[in-house]
Amino acid sequence: MFPSGVSTVTFPIIPVNDAIAEGTEKITLTFQSVNPCGSQASTKVNLYIEDLTPVVLSIADTSICLGQTITLTANVSGGGSGPYTYLWSTGSITNSIIVTPAISTTYWCSASVKCGANAYTDSVKVTVLSNSKVTISLDVPNSPVDTVFREGCDSLYIRFNRGMTNLAIAETFPVLVSGTASGGLDYSASLPASITFTPGQSQLTLGIKSLSDGITEGMESLIITIPGNSCNPLPVSAKAYLSDNPSLTINPSPNVNLPCPGNSTTMSVTVVGGISSYSYSWSPGASTGSTQTVSPASTTTYTVVIKDVFCPNLIAQAFITISVPSAPPLNATIAPAFIRCPGEVGHLVANISGGFTPYSYLWSNGLTTKDISVIPAQTTTYTLIVTDACNFYSDTLTTSVSVWPYLPLQLNTINDTNICFGEKIALHVNANMGTKPYRFIWENNYMGQTYSVSPTNETVYHVKVVDSCGNSAYDSVKVKVVEVKASFSYEFLDDNAVMFTNLSTGNQPLLYTWNYHDHSPLESTMNPTHLFPSSMEAYSTQLIAYTPEGCKDIVSHPLYPPYELWIPNAFTPGTDDKLNEVFKAYGIGVSQFKLSVFDRWGNSIFETHDLLKGWDGTLKGELCPSGVYIYIITAAGFKPGNRTYKAGQVSLIR
């Protein structure tokens, strides 16, 4: 509605940012008018609402030389139509700012539009490029060339110098590392990507340590570069070389065999390789040079450790053995000598062991041989000094040569003696005085103090005794042989009575002893007759013939009685005369006997093993009829070979 007097009416339409992408949206406004006359008219107006585009802010990074000024402009688009509002990190609210940073600096700017679109912030980095002239120098201590460092030995020091132009401010420079050597493999650590000088610092040093990878690679390179920029267009580089681990070789002098303990010798080593400046450490020993003189008392192995002075990790060692002979102390003895015979030579023999050969000798009589021979008139003491070849051991010995008085050799008289025939006798002779030991010489050159002989007849034996001085004495002994031989014969007078005949021979008179082995007393009669017990089955007799000197001989014989057996051919049991009532055998000298009786049909009727028993003509208590019966008799006498086997007939008569 138009108020009176107003021809224009305005009303706002404010779109809302719903942050939804919907494309273009349309709003239709219809205006209707009514005049006082009542006529009406309408008018339509279309309004279009577009999506709000975001604000886009773009500021490109840039760089300047130290001390230069630069204008930074924010380029904004989107967000609808302006105007835009700005806010920089410096506090400026214009779209451009002018800055002169001393160091690389990042600035930010926030831009927004009035219609309410979201503000957008962007940043810009202004890199301040140094115009300082940086130089790079290399240093390898202890190396003849500062650009070469050796694996496992050297450290490389990289020195950066920026001069004095910008000394008041801090400056950072990028560092590029290239080459064939690798950090962590060939040297201790990777180098940083940049270096920074603090205010007031003109020089900066980086150090790396070479590593030994044990691989032969030849010369490897390490290149350190400070790249150029628009303020310093030319790069600065330094190149170092990493060489393989140098070798160190020791050539020791040969091992030494000393002839004697305490002898001195000089050991030495020559060294090849390394940097040619070395330190030496001997053990045992105190030498710090390439030689060492020693005088060991026993075998010793010496160790020398060589270090490269300019490469402490380069170490080598060698061993030299000095062999020293060892020997036990001298052990020297001299047995005393004894002179037992007039004019005899005394020999003094030294027994030496231990120490080192050959030995030297000095006797108290001036002789210098190991053993000496002397002929002193009386007991004398001698001294020997023994020294070994190394003069390491020495010993002094004292001994004596004793001269004994000599007395003539004497023998104890040997008494004549008797022996029995077949016996041995030991003839023994004793000697005294003279000089022992003695030699005893008998018949047939038998040597010995005791001579055992067994002559068969009377014999005289001679002995010669010689002492150690060669003097002799003689004696003899007569040995009489007494002989006796026992012998006898015998004759049975009946079953038990025996007559003996003594047949013994020998030196008269002879004595006798008879032993009949039947528990009867011994008998000494020359030709006895003896009655043996009837109960004995065999007899044995022993004769001992002996002489008054005690020589004797013994003979024993078994005695076999005569063997005879008689067998009747008939018997008459049950007769009144009581004669011949039993059938049996009769005999003498019978030791075994068996009688068996059979009837004519071969049936056994009777059997006995007793010579004194016979068959009474009965069988199981019943009388056997008269008739002819068969018998078998086996018998044996005491003498081997006396046997009887007989089968025959016997008549039983009633």
C-alpha positions as CSV (number, residue, x, y, z in Angstrom):
1,M,0.0,0.0,0.0
2,F,1.3,3.3,-0.9
3,P,0.8,5.9,1.7
4,S,-0.6,9.2,0.7
5,G,1.9,11.3,-1.1
6,V,4.3,8.3,-1.6
7,S,4.9,7.0,-5.0
8,T,7.5,4.4,-4.2
9,V,7.5,1.6,-1.6
10,T,10.5,-0.6,-0.9
11,F,10.6,-3.8,1.1
12,P,13.7,-6.1,1.5
13,I,14.0,-9.8,0.5
14,I,17.0,-11.4,2.1
15,P,17.9,-14.9,0.9
16,V,19.2,-17.3,3.6
17,N,22.4,-19.3,3.0
18,D,21.2,-22.9,3.6
19,A,24.6,-24.3,2.4
20,I,22.7,-26.6,0.0
21,A,23.6,-26.8,-3.6
22,E,20.1,-26.4,-5.2
23,G,20.8,-24.6,-8.4
24,T,18.9,-21.4,-9.3
25,E,15.7,-21.0,-7.4
26,K,12.8,-18.7,-8.5
27,I,10.5,-16.4,-6.5
28,T,7.4,-14.9,-8.3
29,L,6.0,-11.6,-6.7
30,T,2.4,-10.6,-7.9
31,F,1.4,-6.9,-7.3
32,Q,-2.4,-6.0,-7.6
33,S,-3.7,-2.4,-7.7
34,V,-7.3,-1.2,-7.2
35,N,-8.2,2.5,-8.1
36,P,-11.0,4.4,-6.5
37,C,-13.1,3.7,-9.4
38,G,-12.9,0.1,-8.6
39,S,-10.9,-1.0,-11.5
40,Q,-8.1,-3.6,-10.7
41,A,-4.7,-4.3,-12.3
42,S,-2.0,-6.9,-11.5
43,T,1.7,-7.1,-12.2
44,K,4.1,-10.1,-11.7
45,V,7.8,-9.9,-11.0
46,N,10.1,-13.0,-11.0
47,L,13.1,-13.0,-8.6
48,Y,15.9,-15.6,-8.9
49,I,18.1,-16.9,-6.0
50,E,21.4,-18.5,-7.0
51,D,23.6,-20.8,-4.8
52,L,26.3,-18.8,-3.0
53,T,29.8,-19.7,-4.4
54,P,32.6,-20.1,-1.8
55,V,35.3,-17.5,-1.4
56,V,38.6,-18.5,-3.0
57,L,41.7,-16.9,-1.8
58,S,45.0,-17.5,-3.6
59,I,48.5,-16.3,-2.6
60,A,51.6,-17.9,-4.2
61,D,54.7,-18.7,-2.2
62,T,57.7,-16.7,-3.2
63,S,61.3,-16.0,-2.3
64,I,63.5,-12.9,-2.0
65,C,67.1,-12.2,-1.3
66,L,68.1,-11.2,2.2
67,G,67.3,-7.4,2.7
68,Q,64.8,-7.2,-0.2
69,T,61.2,-5.9,0.1
70,I,58.2,-7.7,-1.5
71,T,54.5,-7.0,-1.9
72,L,52.1,-9.8,-1.1
73,T,48.6,-9.6,-2.7
74,A,45.6,-11.7,-1.9
75,N,43.7,-12.7,-5.0
76,V,40.0,-13.4,-4.1
77,S,37.1,-14.8,-6.1
78,G,33.7,-16.4,-5.4
79,G,31.4,-15.7,-2.5
80,G,29.1,-13.6,-4.6
81,S,29.8,-10.0,-5.5
82,G,32.1,-7.9,-3.3
83,P,33.1,-6.1,-1.5
84,Y,35.7,-8.3,0.4
85,T,37.2,-7.8,3.7
86,Y,40.8,-8.9,4.5
87,L,42.8,-9.7,7.7
88,W,46.6,-10.5,7.4
89,S,48.8,-12.0,10.1
90,T,50.6,-8.7,10.3
91,G,47.3,-7.0,11.2
92,S,46.8,-5.3,7.8
93,I,43.2,-5.3,6.4
94,T,44.1,-4.4,2.8
95,N,44.4,-6.9,0.1
96,S,48.1,-6.2,-0.3
97,I,51.0,-5.9,2.2
98,I,54.6,-4.9,1.8
99,V,57.1,-7.0,3.9
100,T,60.9,-7.2,4.3
101,P,61.5,-10.4,6.3
102,A,65.0,-11.2,7.6
103,I,64.4,-14.9,7.6
104,S,62.1,-17.2,5.7
105,T,58.6,-16.4,7.0
106,T,55.0,-17.7,6.5
107,Y,52.2,-15.1,6.3
108,W,48.5,-15.8,6.3
109,C,45.5,-13.8,5.1
110,S,41.8,-14.3,5.8
111,A,39.2,-13.0,3.2
112,S,35.4,-12.9,3.5
113,V,32.4,-11.2,1.7
114,K,29.6,-9.1,3.1
115,C,26.8,-11.3,2.1
116,G,27.8,-13.8,4.7
117,A,29.8,-16.4,2.8
118,N,32.3,-18.3,4.9
119,A,35.7,-16.6,5.3
120,Y,38.7,-18.4,3.6
121,T,42.3,-18.3,4.9
122,D,45.4,-19.0,3.0
123,S,49.1,-18.7,3.8
124,V,52.2,-17.7,1.8
125,K,55.8,-18.6,2.5
126,V,58.4,-16.0,1.8
127,T,61.7,-17.8,1.6
128,V,64.6,-15.5,2.4
129,L,67.5,-16.6,0.3
130,S,70.9,-15.9,1.7
131,N,73.4,-13.9,-0.2
132,S,76.2,-15.1,2.0
133,K,79.1,-16.8,0.2
134,V,79.4,-20.2,2.0
135,T,82.7,-22.2,1.6
136,I,83.2,-25.9,2.4
137,S,86.5,-27.3,3.6
138,L,87.5,-30.9,4.6
139,D,89.8,-32.1,7.3
140,V,91.0,-35.7,8.0
141,P,93.3,-35.6,11.0
142,N,96.3,-37.9,10.9
143,S,95.8,-38.4,7.2
144,P,98.4,-37.1,4.7
145,V,95.5,-36.0,2.4
146,D,92.5,-34.1,3.9
147,T,90.2,-35.4,1.2
148,V,90.8,-39.1,1.9
149,F,89.7,-40.9,4.9
150,R,90.2,-44.7,5.5
151,E,87.7,-47.3,6.5
152,G,87.7,-48.1,10.2
153,C,90.4,-45.5,10.8
154,D,89.7,-41.9,10.2
155,S,87.1,-39.3,11.0
156,L,86.1,-36.7,8.3
157,Y,85.3,-33.2,9.5
158,I,83.3,-30.9,7.1
159,R,83.6,-27.2,7.9
160,F,81.1,-24.7,6.5
161,N,82.0,-21.0,6.6
162,R,79.5,-18.3,5.7
163,G,81.7,-15.3,6.0
164,M,80.9,-12.1,8.0
165,T,78.2,-10.5,5.7
166,N,75.1,-11.7,7.6
167,L,76.8,-12.7,10.9
168,A,74.1,-10.9,13.0
169,I,71.3,-13.2,11.8
170,A,70.6,-16.9,11.7
171,E,70.9,-18.5,8.3
172,T,69.9,-22.0,7.1
173,F,71.4,-23.6,4.0
174,P,70.3,-26.9,2.4
175,V,72.9,-29.6,2.2
176,L,72.9,-32.2,-0.6
177,V,74.9,-35.4,-0.2
178,S,75.8,-37.6,-3.1
179,G,78.6,-40.1,-4.1
180,T,79.1,-43.9,-3.9
181,A,79.7,-44.0,-0.1
182,S,76.6,-44.6,2.0
183,G,75.8,-43.2,5.4
184,G,75.4,-45.9,8.1
185,L,77.3,-48.4,5.9
186,D,80.5,-46.7,5.0
187,Y,80.5,-44.0,7.6
188,S,78.8,-43.5,11.0
189,A,75.6,-41.6,10.2
190,S,73.7,-39.8,7.4
191,L,74.4,-36.0,7.1
192,P,71.6,-33.6,7.8
193,A,69.5,-32.1,5.0
194,S,70.4,-28.6,6.1
195,I,72.7,-26.6,8.3
196,T,71.8,-23.5,10.3
197,F,74.2,-20.8,11.5
198,T,73.1,-19.1,14.7
199,P,73.5,-15.3,15.0
200,G,77.2,-14.5,15.5
201,Q,78.3,-18.0,14.2
202,S,80.4,-17.9,11.1
203,Q,81.7,-21.5,11.0
204,L,79.9,-24.8,11.5
205,T,81.5,-28.2,11.6
206,L,80.0,-31.7,11.0
207,G,82.0,-34.8,11.8
208,I,81.5,-38.4,10.6
209,K,83.4,-41.6,11.5
210,S,84.5,-44.1,8.8
211,L,83.2,-47.7,9.2
212,S,84.9,-50.9,8.2
213,D,82.5,-53.1,6.2
214,G,85.2,-55.7,5.3
215,I,84.4,-55.4,1.6
216,T,87.1,-54.5,-0.9
217,E,85.4,-51.7,-2.9
218,G,88.1,-49.5,-4.1
219,M,87.9,-45.7,-3.6
220,E,84.4,-44.5,-2.8
221,S,83.2,-40.9,-3.0
222,L,81.3,-38.6,-0.8
223,I,80.1,-35.2,-2.3
224,I,78.7,-32.4,0.0
225,T,77.0,-29.6,-1.9
226,I,75.3,-26.3,-0.9
227,P,73.1,-25.7,-3.9
228,G,72.9,-22.3,-5.5
229,N,69.8,-19.9,-5.4
230,S,68.7,-16.7,-7.2
231,C,70.9,-14.7,-4.8
232,N,73.9,-17.1,-5.1
233,P,73.4,-18.9,-8.4
234,L,76.5,-21.1,-8.2
235,P,76.5,-24.1,-6.0
236,V,79.4,-24.9,-3.6
237,S,80.7,-28.5,-3.4
238,A,83.5,-30.5,-1.6
239,K,84.4,-34.1,-2.5
240,A,85.9,-36.6,-0.1
241,Y,87.1,-40.1,-0.8
242,L,86.8,-43.2,1.4
243,S,89.5,-45.8,0.9
244,D,89.4,-49.5,1.8
245,N,90.6,-50.5,5.3
246,P,94.4,-50.5,5.1
247,S,96.2,-53.7,6.1
248,L,98.9,-54.1,8.7
249,T,101.4,-57.0,8.3
250,I,103.9,-58.0,10.9
251,N,107.1,-60.0,10.0
252,P,108.5,-61.3,13.4
253,S,112.0,-62.6,13.8
254,P,112.2,-66.4,13.9
255,N,111.7,-68.4,17.1
256,V,114.9,-68.9,19.0
257,N,116.3,-72.0,20.7
258,L,118.7,-70.8,23.4
259,P,121.5,-73.2,24.3
260,C,121.4,-72.4,28.0
261,P,119.1,-70.7,30.5
262,G,119.9,-67.1,31.0
263,N,121.4,-66.6,27.5
264,S,120.3,-63.3,25.9
265,T,118.7,-62.8,22.5
266,T,117.2,-59.9,20.6
267,M,113.7,-60.2,19.1
268,S,112.5,-57.9,16.3
269,V,109.5,-57.2,14.1
270,T,109.1,-55.3,10.9
271,V,105.8,-53.8,9.9
272,V,104.3,-53.4,6.5
273,G,101.2,-51.4,5.7
274,G,99.2,-49.0,7.7
275,I,100.3,-45.3,7.9
276,S,103.9,-46.1,8.7
277,S,103.8,-44.6,12.2
278,Y,103.4,-47.4,14.8
279,S,103.3,-48.0,18.5
280,Y,104.8,-51.3,20.0
281,S,103.8,-53.1,23.2
282,W,105.7,-56.2,24.2
283,S,104.5,-58.7,26.8
284,P,106.2,-59.7,28.9
285,G,108.6,-56.9,28.7
286,A,108.8,-53.1,28.7
287,S,110.1,-52.3,25.3
288,T,108.1,-49.8,23.2
289,G,110.2,-50.3,20.1
290,S,110.5,-52.8,17.3
291,T,113.1,-54.8,19.2
292,Q,113.4,-56.3,22.6
293,T,116.4,-58.1,24.2
294,V,115.5,-60.8,26.7
295,S,117.3,-63.4,28.9
296,P,114.5,-65.8,29.9
297,A,115.1,-68.6,32.5
298,S,112.5,-70.8,31.0
299,T,110.7,-71.1,27.6
300,T,108.6,-68.0,27.1
301,T,106.3,-66.9,24.3
302,Y,106.4,-63.1,23.8
303,T,103.6,-61.1,22.3
304,V,104.1,-57.8,20.5
305,V,101.0,-55.7,19.7
306,I,101.5,-53.1,17.0
307,K,99.0,-50.2,16.5
308,D,98.9,-47.7,13.7
309,V,99.3,-44.3,15.5
310,F,97.1,-42.6,13.0
311,C,94.6,-45.4,12.8
312,P,94.1,-46.7,16.3
313,N,91.7,-49.4,15.1
314,L,94.4,-50.9,12.9
315,I,96.0,-53.4,15.3
316,A,98.1,-56.5,14.6
317,Q,100.1,-58.8,16.8
318,A,102.8,-61.4,16.5
319,F,104.2,-64.1,18.7
320,I,107.9,-65.1,19.2
321,T,108.8,-68.1,21.3
322,I,112.2,-68.3,23.0
323,S,112.8,-71.9,23.9
324,V,115.0,-72.4,26.9
325,P,116.2,-75.9,27.6
326,S,115.4,-77.3,31.0
327,A,117.2,-79.8,33.0
328,P,117.1,-81.1,36.6
329,P,119.9,-80.1,38.9
330,L,123.1,-82.0,38.8
331,N,122.9,-85.4,40.5
332,A,126.5,-86.5,40.9
333,T,127.8,-89.5,42.9
334,I,131.2,-91.2,43.3
335,A,131.4,-94.6,44.9
336,P,134.4,-94.9,47.2
337,A,137.1,-97.3,46.0
338,F,138.9,-100.0,48.0
339,I,142.4,-101.3,47.4
340,R,142.6,-104.8,48.9
341,C,145.7,-106.1,47.1
342,P,149.2,-104.7,47.2
343,G,149.9,-102.6,44.0
344,E,146.2,-102.6,43.0
345,V,144.8,-99.6,41.1
346,G,141.8,-97.7,42.6
347,H,139.2,-96.6,40.1
348,L,137.0,-93.6,41.0
349,V,134.0,-93.4,38.7
350,A,131.8,-90.4,38.7
351,N,128.1,-90.9,37.9
352,I,126.6,-87.7,36.6
353,S,123.1,-86.9,35.5
354,G,121.0,-83.7,35.2
355,G,122.3,-80.3,34.2
356,F,123.4,-79.6,30.6
357,T,126.0,-81.8,28.9
358,P,128.9,-81.9,28.3
359,Y,130.3,-81.6,31.8
360,S,133.7,-80.3,32.9
361,Y,135.7,-82.0,35.7
362,L,138.4,-80.9,38.0
363,W,139.8,-83.4,40.6
364,S,141.8,-82.4,43.6
365,N,144.9,-84.1,42.1
366,G,144.6,-81.8,39.0
367,L,143.1,-84.4,36.6
368,T,140.2,-83.2,34.4
369,T,138.7,-86.5,33.2
370,K,135.4,-87.9,34.4
371,D,137.0,-91.0,36.0
372,I,140.5,-91.4,37.4
373,S,142.7,-94.3,38.4
374,V,145.0,-93.9,41.4
375,I,147.5,-96.1,43.4
376,P,147.7,-94.4,46.8
377,A,150.0,-95.9,49.4
378,Q,147.5,-95.3,52.1
379,T,143.9,-94.3,52.4
380,T,143.4,-91.0,50.6
381,T,140.5,-88.5,50.1
382,Y,139.8,-87.0,46.7
383,T,137.5,-84.1,45.7
384,L,135.8,-83.6,42.3
385,I,134.2,-80.4,41.1
386,V,131.6,-81.0,38.3
387,T,130.2,-78.1,36.2
388,D,127.6,-78.4,33.4
389,A,128.0,-76.9,29.9
390,C,125.9,-73.9,30.7
391,N,127.8,-73.1,33.9
392,F,124.3,-73.3,35.3
393,Y,124.7,-76.2,37.7
394,S,127.8,-77.2,39.7
395,D,128.5,-79.8,42.4
396,T,131.4,-80.7,44.6
397,L,131.9,-84.3,45.6
398,T,134.3,-85.9,48.1
399,T,135.2,-89.6,48.2
400,S,138.0,-91.8,49.3
401,V,140.2,-94.7,48.3
402,S,140.7,-97.0,51.2
403,V,143.9,-99.1,51.3
404,W,143.3,-102.3,53.3
405,P,146.1,-104.4,54.9
406,Y,146.6,-107.8,53.2
407,L,146.9,-111.1,55.2
408,P,147.7,-114.4,53.5
409,L,144.9,-116.6,52.3
410,Q,143.9,-119.6,54.6
411,L,141.6,-122.6,54.2
412,N,139.7,-124.5,56.9
413,T,140.7,-128.2,56.7
414,I,138.0,-130.4,55.1
415,N,137.6,-133.8,57.0
416,D,137.4,-137.0,55.1
417,T,133.9,-138.5,55.2
418,N,131.7,-141.6,54.3
419,I,128.6,-141.7,52.2
420,C,126.1,-144.5,51.4
421,F,126.1,-145.8,47.9
422,G,123.8,-143.8,45.7
423,E,123.7,-140.8,48.0
424,K,125.0,-137.3,47.4
425,I,127.2,-135.3,49.6
426,A,127.9,-131.5,49.6
427,L,131.6,-130.8,50.0
428,H,132.0,-127.3,51.5
429,V,135.2,-125.4,52.0
430,N,135.6,-122.2,54.0
431,A,138.3,-119.6,53.3
432,N,139.5,-116.6,55.3
433,M,142.1,-113.9,55.3
434,G,143.4,-113.0,51.8
435,T,141.0,-110.7,49.9
436,K,137.4,-111.4,49.2
437,P,135.7,-112.5,47.0
438,Y,137.1,-116.0,46.6
439,R,137.0,-118.4,43.7
440,F,136.6,-122.1,44.5
441,I,137.7,-124.5,41.8
442,W,137.0,-128.3,42.1
443,E,137.4,-131.3,39.9
444,N,136.4,-130.8,36.3
445,N,136.8,-127.0,36.8
446,Y,133.5,-126.9,38.8
447,M,133.3,-123.4,40.4
448,G,131.6,-123.0,43.7
449,Q,132.2,-123.0,47.4
450,T,130.0,-126.2,47.7
451,Y,130.5,-129.2,45.4
452,S,127.8,-131.9,45.4
453,V,129.1,-135.3,44.5
454,S,127.8,-138.9,44.3
455,P,130.7,-141.2,43.9
456,T,130.2,-145.0,43.3
457,N,133.5,-145.9,45.0
458,E,136.1,-144.3,47.3
459,T,137.3,-141.0,45.7
460,V,139.6,-138.1,46.7
461,Y,138.4,-134.6,45.6
462,H,140.8,-131.6,45.3
463,V,139.8,-127.9,45.7
464,K,141.8,-124.7,44.8
465,V,140.8,-121.4,46.3
466,V,141.9,-118.1,44.7
467,D,141.3,-114.7,46.3
468,S,140.6,-111.5,44.4
469,C,144.3,-110.7,44.6
470,G,145.2,-113.9,42.7
471,N,146.7,-115.8,45.7
472,S,145.8,-119.5,45.9
473,A,145.4,-122.2,48.6
474,Y,144.7,-125.9,48.2
475,D,142.9,-128.7,50.1
476,S,141.5,-132.2,49.4
477,V,138.9,-134.6,50.9
478,K,138.5,-138.4,50.7
479,V,134.9,-139.7,50.3
480,K,134.5,-143.4,51.2
481,V,131.4,-145.2,49.6
482,V,129.6,-147.7,51.9
483,E,127.4,-150.1,49.9
484,V,124.6,-152.5,51.0
485,K,122.1,-154.5,49.0
486,A,119.0,-156.1,50.7
487,S,117.7,-159.4,49.2
488,F,115.9,-162.6,50.3
489,S,114.1,-165.7,49.1
490,Y,111.3,-167.7,50.9
491,E,109.6,-171.0,51.0
492,F,106.1,-171.9,52.4
493,L,106.3,-174.8,54.8
494,D,102.5,-175.0,55.0
495,D,99.6,-172.5,54.5
496,N,100.9,-170.1,57.1
497,A,104.5,-171.0,57.9
498,V,107.3,-169.4,55.7
499,M,111.0,-169.9,55.9
500,F,113.2,-166.9,54.8
501,T,116.7,-167.0,53.3
502,N,118.7,-163.7,53.6
503,L,120.7,-163.0,50.4
504,S,121.8,-159.4,51.3
505,T,125.3,-158.2,50.4
506,G,127.5,-155.2,51.3
507,N,130.2,-153.9,53.6
508,Q,130.3,-156.2,56.6
509,P,129.1,-156.4,59.3
510,L,125.4,-156.0,58.2
511,L,122.4,-155.7,60.5
512,Y,118.9,-156.7,59.6
513,T,115.3,-155.9,60.4
514,W,112.3,-158.0,59.2
515,N,108.8,-156.6,59.1
516,Y,106.0,-159.0,58.3
517,H,103.2,-156.4,58.3
518,D,101.0,-158.7,60.4
519,H,101.3,-156.6,63.6
520,S,103.9,-159.1,64.9
521,P,107.1,-157.7,66.4
522,L,110.1,-156.7,64.2
523,E,112.7,-159.4,63.9
524,S,116.5,-159.1,63.5
525,T,117.4,-162.8,62.8
526,M,119.4,-163.3,59.6
527,N,117.3,-166.3,58.3
528,P,114.0,-166.4,60.2
529,T,111.0,-168.7,59.9
530,H,107.6,-166.9,60.5
531,L,104.1,-168.2,61.1
532,F,101.5,-165.8,59.6
533,P,98.0,-165.6,61.0
534,S,95.6,-168.1,59.4
535,S,93.1,-165.3,58.9
536,M,95.3,-163.4,56.4
537,E,94.5,-163.7,52.8
538,A,97.8,-162.3,51.5
539,Y,101.2,-161.8,53.0
540,S,104.0,-159.2,52.5
541,T,107.5,-159.0,54.0
542,Q,110.0,-156.2,54.2
543,L,113.8,-156.7,54.8
544,I,116.0,-153.7,55.9
545,A,119.7,-154.4,55.7
546,Y,122.0,-151.6,57.1
547,T,125.6,-151.0,58.2
548,P,126.9,-149.5,61.4
549,E,127.6,-146.2,59.4
550,G,123.8,-145.9,58.8
551,C,123.7,-147.0,55.1
552,K,120.8,-149.2,54.4
553,D,118.7,-150.8,51.7
554,I,115.1,-152.0,51.8
555,V,113.4,-154.7,49.8
556,S,109.8,-155.9,50.0
557,H,108.1,-158.9,48.4
558,P,104.5,-160.1,48.3
559,L,104.2,-163.7,49.5
560,Y,101.9,-166.0,47.5
561,P,101.0,-169.3,49.2
562,P,100.9,-172.4,46.9
563,Y,97.5,-172.8,45.1
564,E,95.8,-176.2,44.9
565,L,92.2,-177.3,44.5
566,W,90.7,-180.9,44.9
567,I,87.1,-181.9,43.9
568,P,85.4,-185.3,44.8
569,N,83.2,-187.1,42.3
570,A,80.7,-188.7,44.8
571,F,79.3,-188.2,48.3
572,T,77.0,-190.3,50.6
573,P,74.8,-188.2,52.8
574,G,72.8,-189.8,55.6
575,T,75.2,-192.8,56.2
576,D,76.0,-194.0,59.6
577,D,79.7,-193.3,59.4
578,K,79.0,-189.6,59.0
579,L,81.9,-189.4,56.5
580,N,81.6,-187.8,53.1
581,E,78.1,-186.5,53.8
582,V,78.6,-183.1,52.0
583,F,79.8,-182.4,48.5
584,K,82.5,-179.7,48.6
585,A,85.9,-178.7,47.2
586,Y,89.2,-178.7,49.2
587,G,92.1,-176.4,48.6
588,I,94.9,-174.1,49.8
589,G,95.9,-170.6,48.7
590,V,92.3,-169.9,47.5
591,S,91.3,-166.2,47.5
592,Q,88.0,-166.5,45.4
593,F,85.6,-169.4,45.2
594,K,82.1,-170.2,43.7
595,L,80.3,-173.6,43.6
596,S,77.1,-174.2,41.7
597,V,75.1,-177.5,41.5
598,F,72.4,-178.4,38.9
599,D,70.1,-181.3,38.3
600,R,70.3,-183.1,34.9
601,W,67.7,-180.8,33.5
602,G,69.8,-177.7,34.4
603,N,67.8,-176.5,37.4
604,S,69.9,-174.8,40.0
605,I,69.9,-176.8,43.3
606,F,72.7,-175.2,45.3
607,E,75.3,-172.3,45.2
608,T,77.9,-171.1,47.6
609,H,81.0,-168.7,47.7
610,D,82.5,-170.3,50.8
611,L,85.1,-172.9,50.3
612,L,84.3,-174.4,53.7
613,K,80.6,-175.0,52.9
614,G,79.2,-177.7,50.6
615,W,75.9,-179.3,49.4
616,D,74.2,-181.7,51.8
617,G,72.1,-183.4,49.1
618,T,68.8,-181.6,49.9
619,L,66.6,-179.0,48.1
620,K,64.4,-176.8,50.2
621,G,64.6,-179.2,53.1
622,E,63.7,-182.2,50.9
623,L,66.2,-185.1,50.2
624,C,67.3,-185.3,46.6
625,P,67.2,-188.7,45.0
626,S,70.4,-190.5,44.3
627,G,71.8,-189.8,40.9
628,V,74.3,-187.8,38.9
629,Y,74.3,-184.0,39.3
630,I,76.2,-181.3,37.5
631,Y,78.6,-178.8,39.2
632,I,80.5,-175.8,38.1
633,I,83.4,-174.4,40.2
634,T,85.3,-171.1,39.6
635,A,88.2,-170.2,41.9
636,A,91.4,-168.0,42.0
637,G,94.5,-168.0,44.1
638,F,96.4,-165.0,45.6
639,K,99.0,-164.9,42.9
640,P,97.9,-163.2,39.7
641,G,97.2,-165.8,37.1
642,N,96.2,-168.6,39.5
643,R,92.6,-169.3,38.3
644,T,90.4,-172.4,38.0
645,Y,87.2,-173.1,36.0
646,K,85.8,-176.7,36.2
647,A,82.5,-178.2,35.2
648,G,81.9,-181.8,36.2
649,Q,79.6,-184.5,37.5
650,V,79.1,-185.7,41.1
651,S,77.2,-188.8,42.2
652,L,74.8,-188.6,45.1
653,I,74.6,-192.1,46.7
654,R,72.1,-193.0,49.4
